[in-house]
Amino acid sequence: MGIDTGGTYTDAVLVNYENGKILSSAKSLTTHQDLSAGIHSAITSVMTIRHQAISPQKICLVGLSTTLATNAITEGHGVPVCLLLIGYDRDLIHQYRFQHALGTRNVVYLQGGHDQQGIARQPLDEDAIRSTVLKWRKKISAFGVSGYFGAFNPEHELRVKKHIEDLTDLPVTCGHELSTRLDAIRRATTVALNAKLIPIIQDLIFNVRATLKAMSIPAPLMVVKGDGSLVQENWAVKRPIETVLSGPAASALGALKLTGKKNTWAV
């Protein structure tokens, strides 16, 4: 079973795994205020072929693609987050106006960070971390943490994450979990965007999983990444930034499969 939840429609399709033949398809409006309604409608409709119900046990895999992450970024949506930057030079960032590229206005600069050898430049200010978390935890829906040269040594990122998890139940994204590249600003921006997307993709996956359970479909749920590969649902919830371009990637792969041609237009 393939499911695609977009900004306007939620589509579902059943495909014979052995020969690739499309058995049925369905389309419902995406119900943004309650995603479960549109998802349930699409799945219920696709489980009937020529007025005959398909046994849930016959579904061996469910693949989910979506444009919700893409839409949220391009439209400037997403939940409020707080970005904690460890060892970043605030004056330098503002001098070059990089603060406008960080993905959120809620930015806190913390003492710490590492050098090119992964050696700590300054000790972490544990008291400042705790007070910052306590100040922001009621105002936001997620935290992002990026340490200077955290790709070489994630120790400070992990310690800050531990404080956040001890003091809140909010999701936390760390830079080293998403990228090993050294572009500090880009890593920080990626962290902020990922944190903003977690509740959106988490809600989508929760509703798909709940609908599958209610319909007694035991198949594993996999999510399409932006490169067209499949990942487990729990992985996608932690790294929703990877689902940007998920929908277009699934469309391109679908066109490749249906046409059998490498050079084709998919609309």
C-alpha positions as a LaTeX table, in Angstrom:
\begin{tabular}{lrrr}
\hline
Residue & $x$ (\AA) & $y$ (\AA) & $z$ (\AA) \\
\hline
Met1 & 0.00 & 0.00 & 0.00 \\
Gly2 & 1.23 & 3.45 & $-0.87$ \\
Ile3 & $-0.08$ & 6.58 & 0.85 \\
Asp4 & 0.75 & 10.18 & $-0.04$ \\
Thr5 & $-0.47$ & 13.06 & 2.12 \\
Gly6 & $-0.15$ & 16.39 & 0.38 \\
Gly7 & $-1.35$ & 19.88 & 1.06 \\
Thr8 & $-4.65$ & 19.32 & $-0.77$ \\
Tyr9 & $-5.21$ & 15.61 & $-1.27$ \\
Thr10 & $-4.35$ & 12.33 & 0.42 \\
Asp11 & $-3.91$ & 9.50 & $-2.09$ \\
Ala12 & $-3.73$ & 5.76 & $-1.53$ \\
Val13 & $-2.89$ & 2.93 & $-3.89$ \\
Leu14 & $-2.61$ & $-0.85$ & $-3.73$ \\
Val15 & 0.10 & $-2.49$ & $-5.83$ \\
Asn16 & 0.80 & $-6.16$ & $-6.43$ \\
Tyr17 & 4.27 & $-6.58$ & $-4.95$ \\
Glu18 & 5.24 & $-9.40$ & $-7.31$ \\
Asn19 & 4.28 & $-7.93$ & $-10.71$ \\
Gly20 & 3.93 & $-4.20$ & $-9.93$ \\
Lys21 & 0.33 & $-4.07$ & $-11.17$ \\
Ile22 & $-1.88$ & $-1.34$ & $-9.67$ \\
Leu23 & $-4.91$ & $-3.01$ & $-8.06$ \\
Ser24 & $-6.83$ & 0.04 & $-6.81$ \\
Ser25 & $-6.42$ & 3.72 & $-6.01$ \\
Ala26 & $-8.30$ & 6.32 & $-3.99$ \\
Lys27 & $-8.19$ & 10.07 & $-3.34$ \\
Ser28 & $-9.51$ & 12.10 & $-0.40$ \\
Leu29 & $-9.14$ & 15.68 & 0.74 \\
Thr30 & $-6.33$ & 16.22 & 3.25 \\
Thr31 & $-8.05$ & 17.26 & 6.47 \\
His32 & $-5.42$ & 19.45 & 8.13 \\
Gln33 & $-7.25$ & 20.03 & 11.40 \\
Asp34 & $-7.63$ & 16.27 & 11.84 \\
Leu35 & $-5.39$ & 14.29 & 9.48 \\
Ser36 & $-6.99$ & 11.01 & 10.54 \\
Ala37 & $-10.23$ & 11.78 & 8.67 \\
Gly38 & $-8.63$ & 12.14 & 5.24 \\
Ile39 & $-6.22$ & 9.27 & 5.84 \\
His40 & $-9.00$ & 6.94 & 7.01 \\
Ser41 & $-11.16$ & 7.83 & 4.01 \\
Ala42 & $-8.36$ & 7.14 & 1.50 \\
Ile43 & $-7.28$ & 3.85 & 3.08 \\
Thr44 & $-10.87$ & 2.60 & 3.48 \\
Ser45 & $-11.62$ & 3.33 & $-0.17$ \\
Val46 & $-8.46$ & 1.71 & $-1.53$ \\
Met47 & $-9.09$ & $-1.52$ & 0.37 \\
Thr48 & $-11.97$ & $-2.38$ & $-1.96$ \\
Ile49 & $-11.39$ & $-3.79$ & $-5.45$ \\
Arg50 & $-14.41$ & $-4.21$ & $-7.72$ \\
His51 & $-16.73$ & $-4.01$ & $-4.70$ \\
Gln52 & $-14.78$ & $-6.75$ & $-2.95$ \\
Ala53 & $-12.97$ & $-6.02$ & 0.31 \\
Ile54 & $-9.27$ & $-6.85$ & 0.51 \\
Ser55 & $-8.05$ & $-8.80$ & 3.52 \\
Pro56 & $-5.82$ & $-6.60$ & 5.73 \\
Gln57 & $-3.48$ & $-9.57$ & 6.15 \\
Lys58 & $-2.57$ & $-9.39$ & 2.47 \\
Ile59 & $-0.87$ & $-6.00$ & 2.90 \\
Cys60 & 2.85 & $-6.72$ & 3.35 \\
Leu61 & 4.19 & $-3.14$ & 3.39 \\
Val62 & 2.87 & 0.40 & 3.73 \\
Gly63 & 4.90 & 3.22 & 2.20 \\
Leu64 & 4.16 & 6.83 & 3.17 \\
Ser65 & 5.25 & 9.91 & 1.26 \\
Thr66 & 4.28 & 13.50 & 1.97 \\
Thr67 & 4.77 & 17.13 & 1.03 \\
Leu68 & 3.78 & 18.41 & 4.49 \\
Ala69 & 7.40 & 19.12 & 5.48 \\
Thr70 & 8.13 & 20.81 & 2.15 \\
Asn71 & 4.99 & 22.92 & 2.40 \\
Ala72 & 5.70 & 23.92 & 6.00 \\
Ile73 & 9.17 & 25.22 & 5.11 \\
Thr74 & 8.19 & 27.05 & 1.91 \\
Glu75 & 5.14 & 28.62 & 3.57 \\
Gly76 & 7.04 & 29.54 & 6.73 \\
His77 & 4.93 & 27.31 & 8.97 \\
Gly78 & 5.98 & 24.98 & 11.75 \\
Val79 & 5.85 & 24.98 & 15.52 \\
Pro80 & 7.76 & 27.53 & 17.65 \\
Val81 & 11.22 & 26.31 & 18.64 \\
Cys82 & 14.22 & 27.54 & 20.60 \\
Leu83 & 17.67 & 27.14 & 19.03 \\
Leu84 & 20.57 & 26.78 & 21.46 \\
Leu85 & 23.94 & 27.63 & 19.90 \\
Ile86 & 26.97 & 26.44 & 21.86 \\
Gly87 & 30.21 & 28.35 & 21.30 \\
Tyr88 & 28.90 & 30.40 & 18.37 \\
Asp89 & 30.11 & 34.00 & 18.03 \\
Arg90 & 26.96 & 36.09 & 18.39 \\
Asp91 & 28.63 & 39.34 & 17.27 \\
Leu92 & 30.08 & 37.71 & 14.16 \\
Ile93 & 26.72 & 36.17 & 13.23 \\
His94 & 24.98 & 39.54 & 13.55 \\
Gln95 & 27.78 & 41.33 & 11.72 \\
Tyr96 & 27.12 & 39.23 & 8.62 \\
Arg97 & 23.36 & 39.03 & 9.32 \\
Phe98 & 23.42 & 35.26 & 9.48 \\
Gln99 & 20.76 & 35.40 & 12.21 \\
His100 & 18.13 & 35.80 & 9.48 \\
Ala101 & 19.08 & 32.39 & 8.08 \\
Leu102 & 18.74 & 30.44 & 11.33 \\
Gly103 & 15.10 & 29.46 & 10.86 \\
Thr104 & 13.87 & 30.96 & 14.14 \\
Arg105 & 14.12 & 34.20 & 16.09 \\
Asn106 & 14.32 & 32.29 & 19.37 \\
Val107 & 18.08 & 31.89 & 19.56 \\
Val108 & 20.15 & 31.56 & 22.74 \\
Tyr109 & 23.98 & 31.65 & 22.72 \\
Leu110 & 25.67 & 29.43 & 25.28 \\
Gln111 & 29.26 & 29.20 & 26.44 \\
Gly112 & 31.13 & 26.14 & 25.21 \\
Gly113 & 31.94 & 24.59 & 21.84 \\
His114 & 35.03 & 22.87 & 20.43 \\
Asp115 & 37.91 & 23.58 & 18.07 \\
Gln116 & 39.02 & 21.81 & 14.87 \\
Gln117 & 40.67 & 19.06 & 16.94 \\
Gly118 & 37.50 & 18.40 & 18.93 \\
Ile119 & 38.97 & 19.97 & 22.08 \\
Ala120 & 36.64 & 22.04 & 24.26 \\
Arg121 & 37.26 & 25.79 & 23.84 \\
Gln122 & 35.31 & 26.70 & 26.97 \\
Pro123 & 33.49 & 24.74 & 29.66 \\
Leu124 & 29.72 & 24.53 & 29.49 \\
Asp125 & 27.81 & 26.84 & 31.80 \\
Glu126 & 25.45 & 24.28 & 33.35 \\
Asp127 & 23.49 & 26.88 & 35.31 \\
Ala128 & 22.89 & 28.97 & 32.18 \\
Ile129 & 21.66 & 25.88 & 30.33 \\
Arg130 & 19.15 & 24.99 & 33.03 \\
Ser131 & 17.84 & 28.54 & 33.37 \\
Thr132 & 17.48 & 28.81 & 29.58 \\
Val133 & 15.54 & 25.56 & 29.33 \\
Leu134 & 13.25 & 26.56 & 32.20 \\
Lys135 & 12.64 & 29.97 & 30.61 \\
Trp136 & 11.66 & 28.61 & 27.19 \\
Arg137 & 9.99 & 25.27 & 27.89 \\
Lys138 & 6.47 & 26.75 & 28.25 \\
Lys139 & 6.81 & 28.98 & 25.17 \\
Ile140 & 7.87 & 26.48 & 22.50 \\
Ser141 & 7.17 & 22.99 & 21.16 \\
Ala142 & 10.73 & 21.76 & 20.51 \\
Phe143 & 14.42 & 22.53 & 21.12 \\
Gly144 & 17.30 & 22.57 & 18.66 \\
Val145 & 20.94 & 22.29 & 19.76 \\
Ser146 & 24.01 & 23.02 & 17.64 \\
Gly147 & 27.56 & 23.15 & 19.00 \\
Tyr148 & 30.50 & 24.84 & 17.29 \\
Phe149 & 32.47 & 22.00 & 15.68 \\
Gly150 & 29.91 & 19.65 & 17.17 \\
Ala151 & 30.44 & 17.44 & 14.12 \\
Phe152 & 33.93 & 16.67 & 15.48 \\
Asn153 & 32.91 & 16.32 & 19.11 \\
Pro154 & 29.19 & 16.16 & 20.09 \\
Glu155 & 29.90 & 16.09 & 23.85 \\
His156 & 28.45 & 19.54 & 24.57 \\
Glu157 & 25.41 & 18.97 & 22.37 \\
Leu158 & 24.67 & 15.73 & 24.19 \\
Arg159 & 25.06 & 17.33 & 27.62 \\
Val160 & 22.67 & 20.15 & 26.70 \\
Lys161 & 20.24 & 17.59 & 25.29 \\
Lys162 & 20.37 & 15.68 & 28.59 \\
His163 & 19.44 & 18.85 & 30.51 \\
Ile164 & 16.50 & 19.46 & 28.19 \\
Glu165 & 15.25 & 15.88 & 28.53 \\
Asp166 & 15.59 & 16.05 & 32.32 \\
Leu167 & 13.62 & 19.31 & 32.56 \\
Thr168 & 11.02 & 18.87 & 29.79 \\
Asp169 & 9.24 & 16.29 & 27.66 \\
Leu170 & 9.80 & 18.30 & 24.49 \\
Pro171 & 11.58 & 16.82 & 21.45 \\
Val172 & 15.25 & 17.78 & 20.97 \\
Thr173 & 17.30 & 17.86 & 17.77 \\
Cys174 & 21.11 & 17.95 & 17.86 \\
Gly175 & 23.31 & 19.04 & 14.98 \\
His176 & 25.58 & 15.98 & 14.99 \\
Glu177 & 22.51 & 13.76 & 14.53 \\
Leu178 & 21.70 & 15.39 & 11.19 \\
Ser179 & 24.97 & 16.39 & 9.55 \\
Thr180 & 28.73 & 15.93 & 9.75 \\
Arg181 & 29.44 & 18.96 & 7.57 \\
Leu182 & 31.40 & 21.86 & 9.03 \\
Asp183 & 29.22 & 24.74 & 7.81 \\
Ala184 & 28.17 & 25.96 & 11.27 \\
Ile185 & 25.37 & 28.26 & 10.11 \\
Arg186 & 23.86 & 25.66 & 7.77 \\
Arg187 & 24.01 & 23.01 & 10.47 \\
Ala188 & 22.27 & 25.34 & 12.92 \\
Thr189 & 19.57 & 26.17 & 10.37 \\
Thr190 & 19.02 & 22.49 & 9.62 \\
Val191 & 18.64 & 21.81 & 13.34 \\
Ala192 & 16.04 & 24.57 & 13.75 \\
Leu193 & 14.03 & 23.46 & 10.72 \\
Asn194 & 14.11 & 19.82 & 11.83 \\
Ala195 & 12.86 & 20.78 & 15.29 \\
Lys196 & 10.01 & 22.81 & 13.75 \\
Leu197 & 8.91 & 19.84 & 11.64 \\
Ile198 & 8.94 & 17.12 & 14.32 \\
Pro199 & 5.36 & 17.67 & 15.60 \\
Ile200 & 4.01 & 17.93 & 12.03 \\
Ile201 & 5.48 & 14.63 & 10.80 \\
Gln202 & 4.89 & 13.01 & 14.18 \\
Asp203 & 1.18 & 13.83 & 13.90 \\
Leu204 & 1.02 & 12.47 & 10.35 \\
Ile205 & 2.75 & 9.18 & 11.19 \\
Phe206 & 0.70 & 8.75 & 14.38 \\
Asn207 & $-2.55$ & 9.12 & 12.44 \\
Val208 & $-1.48$ & 6.74 & 9.67 \\
Arg209 & $-0.35$ & 4.15 & 12.22 \\
Ala210 & $-3.58$ & 4.54 & 14.25 \\
Thr211 & $-5.69$ & 4.08 & 11.12 \\
Leu212 & $-3.76$ & 0.98 & 10.07 \\
Lys213 & $-4.19$ & $-0.48$ & 13.55 \\
Ala214 & $-7.92$ & 0.27 & 13.59 \\
Met215 & $-8.27$ & $-1.53$ & 10.26 \\
Ser216 & $-6.18$ & $-4.50$ & 11.47 \\
Ile217 & $-3.45$ & $-3.92$ & 8.88 \\
Pro218 & $-0.30$ & $-5.38$ & 10.51 \\
Ala219 & 2.17 & $-4.37$ & 7.79 \\
Pro220 & 5.28 & $-2.33$ & 8.70 \\
Leu221 & 5.09 & 1.40 & 7.94 \\
Met222 & 7.99 & 2.93 & 6.03 \\
Val223 & 8.46 & 6.60 & 5.09 \\
Val224 & 9.89 & 7.93 & 1.84 \\
Lys225 & 12.89 & 10.25 & 2.22 \\
Gly226 & 13.71 & 13.11 & $-0.11$ \\
Asp227 & 16.09 & 10.86 & $-2.05$ \\
Gly228 & 13.40 & 8.23 & $-2.63$ \\
Ser229 & 14.72 & 5.66 & $-0.16$ \\
Leu230 & 12.60 & 4.18 & 2.63 \\
Val231 & 13.19 & 4.56 & 6.37 \\
Gln232 & 11.40 & 3.25 & 9.44 \\
Glu233 & 8.68 & 5.44 & 10.92 \\
Asn234 & 10.54 & 6.03 & 14.22 \\
Trp235 & 13.60 & 7.27 & 12.32 \\
Ala236 & 11.47 & 9.67 & 10.25 \\
Val237 & 9.85 & 11.16 & 13.36 \\
Lys238 & 13.27 & 12.14 & 14.72 \\
Arg239 & 14.59 & 13.43 & 11.37 \\
Pro240 & 11.60 & 14.91 & 9.52 \\
Ile241 & 13.91 & 17.27 & 7.62 \\
Glu242 & 14.82 & 14.17 & 5.59 \\
Thr243 & 11.23 & 14.02 & 4.28 \\
Val244 & 11.54 & 17.33 & 2.46 \\
Leu245 & 10.89 & 16.47 & $-1.22$ \\
Ser246 & 9.48 & 13.10 & $-0.12$ \\
Gly247 & 6.35 & 13.55 & $-2.26$ \\
Pro248 & 8.17 & 14.61 & $-5.46$ \\
Ala249 & 10.70 & 11.80 & $-5.00$ \\
Ala250 & 7.89 & 9.23 & $-4.72$ \\
Ser251 & 6.23 & 10.70 & $-7.83$ \\
Ala252 & 9.44 & 10.46 & $-9.85$ \\
Leu253 & 10.04 & 6.85 & $-8.78$ \\
Gly254 & 6.42 & 6.00 & $-9.51$ \\
Ala255 & 6.70 & 7.45 & $-13.01$ \\
Leu256 & 9.89 & 5.49 & $-13.58$ \\
Lys257 & 8.18 & 2.27 & $-12.49$ \\
Leu258 & 4.98 & 2.81 & $-14.49$ \\
Thr259 & 6.60 & 3.95 & $-17.73$ \\
Gly260 & 9.75 & 1.88 & $-17.61$ \\
Lys261 & 11.60 & 4.89 & $-19.03$ \\
Lys262 & 14.42 & 6.85 & $-17.44$ \\
Asn263 & 13.65 & 10.05 & $-19.36$ \\
Thr264 & 10.04 & 11.13 & $-18.91$ \\
Trp265 & 7.88 & 13.96 & $-17.59$ \\
Ala266 & 5.96 & 13.40 & $-14.33$ \\
Val267 & 3.27 & 15.99 & $-13.53$ \\
\hline
\end{tabular}
